[in-house]
Amino acid sequence: MRLPKTLIMAVCLTAGCNQPATHPVQSKQAASGDWSLPYGKWSFSFITPWQLPAEVSLVRVLDTDGRLYTFRTLDQTSRDPDSVTSWTKWAHGGSVNFNNVKMPPQYMIFCWDSFIDKKTYETSVMFSPATWQRMKNPADHLFSGKTLWYDNMLFGLSPGGKVRTWFPDINDYPAIAFTPYKINTVSGADLTICKNGADSDFLRNYRYSQEIQDSMKGKTYPYGEW
């Protein structure tokens, strides 16, 4: 699956609207199939380990129809109380009001500030048809007697710019971990869309709460296995 990097970046860098804009940017796989979702829109969420906070400030999503979405107003990045020294098997995010997209994602890029690293990161992700199929097909179990869809994509953000991806499930079913086609995180001079406001004075001068300091005692960076 190939989308020319220069084309992707040109779209992501030039579009500035909050509503979806249509651009003829599709991979062969995206253009050759019907990737509409049975449940309408899907959502995305971000979580961090309980005492290792971070915050996402900008997200851009290129969907399988070639539409580009830009999100500057986002649902809060949640701290997961069950992820203390490693990610819980039952990872899930909070409620979603803003982070919604109509079609599955071809490509995502997002900016996030790690308060532990005191650094701005930029993560880019390319998705394969295998991910789209997971989003189109129901689970093999029901939720309160109704069809369960994997309509939320969850990103776990941890120190060092490490990012994990899941589809959350229900009850005792663990979240489904998956590996995108490509995922890459950069910082510093390698930032592109995240340059403005990167590594801000607020971030550099951020003071850990006593609770966070206590949670770090006796541990070495990155304070867990992520």
N, C-alpha and C positions, 0 to 999 in steps of 0.2 A: 504494500500500500504506500503510494508516494504522493505527497503534495509538495510542490516545489517550495523550498524554505523561503526563498526570496519573495514568492507570491504570498505565502502565508503572512510573513512579517510585514509586507507592504499593506495588506488588508488590515492587519491588527494595529499597525502604527497610524494609519490614516483615518480610520473610522472613529467618530467621536460621539455617536448618538447613543441614547439609552434604549431606544426601541430597536428591534431587529432590522437590519438593513440587508438587502439582497445583493449578493455578489456571486458571479459565476465561478466559484472556487469549490470544485468537487473532485474527489478522487474517482477513479474508474469504478471502484466498488460502491461508492456512495451514489454515483449517477446511474448505475445499472440496476438498482433494486428499489423496492418500495419499503422505506424504513419508517413509515408512519407508525406511531405507537397506539395500541388499543385503548390506552387510558388517557390520551390527550397529551399532557405535559409531564416531563420528568423534572426532578429537582436535584440540586447539588448542595452539599453541606461540608463544613470544615470543623475538625476537632483537634484538640491538642491533649497531651498528657495532663493529668490533673494539676500538677504544680509547675508546668513548663509552658506558660502562656505564649500565644502568638495571636496575630490579628491579620486578616486578609483585607486589603484595601481596594483592590481592583481585579475584576475578572473579565476576560473576553472568551466567548465561545463561538466557534464556527460549526454550525450544524450540518447534517448530511444533505440538506437542501441548498447549502452554500450561503445561508444567512449568518450574518455576524451579529452577536449580541454583546453589548458592553454593559457591565454592571459596576456602578459606583456606589449605589445604595445596596447593601448586602445584609443578609441575615447574620447574626452574631456568630463569630467563631467560638465554639463551645469547648469548655474544659471538661474532659471525661473523667468523672470521679472513680471509675473502675480501671483506669489506665494509670498506674502509679509508677511501676518500674518496667512495664512492658504493656503493649496494647492488649486490651481485653479481647476475647474471642467474640464477644457480643457487641462490638462497636456500633454506635449509632449516634446521630447528631440530634440537634434540637428541632423545634418546629420551623417550617419554612414559609415565608411570606413573599420574598422577593426573588429568590434564586431558582427561577423556573424557565425552562426552554422547551420549545415545541417538539423538535426532532432530536435524535441522538447526536452526540458530539463527534465531529471529525477531529477537532483540535481545541484545546483550551490553553490559555496562558493566564497566570494570576500572580499578583504581587502580595507578599506577606512579610510582616515584621515579626521577627523572633525576639521577644523580650529577654530571653535567656542569653542568646548570642549577641544581642544588641546590634542586629544586622538586618538589612532588607534582603529578601530573596525573591527571585523570579523563577517560577516553575512553568515549563511548557510540557504539554502532554498530547500525544497523538494516539487515537483509538482505532482499533481494528473492527472488522465486521463481526468478530466473535463477541465483542462487547455489545454491539448493537443487537445481536441475536439474543443475548442474555436479557436485554431490556425489553425485547418484543415478546419473549416467551414467559408464560406464568411459572410460578414455583410448583413443585410437585406436592405441595401441601396447601391447605386452605387457611384463611384468616377469618375467624368467626363465621365459618361456613361459606365464605366468599372467596373468589379467585384472588390470589396474592401475586402482585407484580413487583418486579425489582425496579421501582420507579424513582429511587433515590440513590445518587452516587456520592459516596463519602470519601473525603480526603483527610488523612491523618498527618499533621504537621509536627515535626519534632526537631530538636537541636541538630545543628550541622546541615540544615536544609533538607533533611530526609523526609520523603513523602510516601505514604502508603495509600492504597486504594481498596475500597470494599463496596459491595452492595449489602446494606443492612438487611437482616431477616427479622423474624418475630419469635417471641417466647424463648424457648431453649435452643432454637436453631442458631448456630453461629453465623456471623456475617460472612459473606462470600468474598474472600480476598481475590483480587485479580491483578494481573500485570498488564498495563497498557502496552500498545505497540512500541511506543517510545516515551520516555519521561526523562526530563533533564532539569536540573536546578542550578542557577548561577547567582552570583552576587558581585558587588563592587563594580569594577570597570566593565564587566560583561553584561550588566543590566541594559535592557533596551527600553521597553515601555514603562519600566518601573524606576527609571532614573530620577524623575521629578519627586522630590521629597524623600528620596532614599537616605537611609542612615541618618535620620533627623537628629537634632540636638535632644529632643525628647527621648528618642530611642537610646542614644548614646549615654544619656544621663539617667536612664531609668533605674530606679532603686527597687530592689526586690523587697517584697513584704517579709516580715519576720517568719510568717508561715512558710514561704518559699525557701528562705534561708535555712530554716530548720529541716525542711525536706531534703536539702542538698547535703546535709552533714553526713560524713562517712561514705559519701558516694563520689565517684569520679565521672567526669564529663564523658558521655552525654546524659548521665544520671539515669541510665536504664538501657534496656535492649529494645531498640525501635526499628 
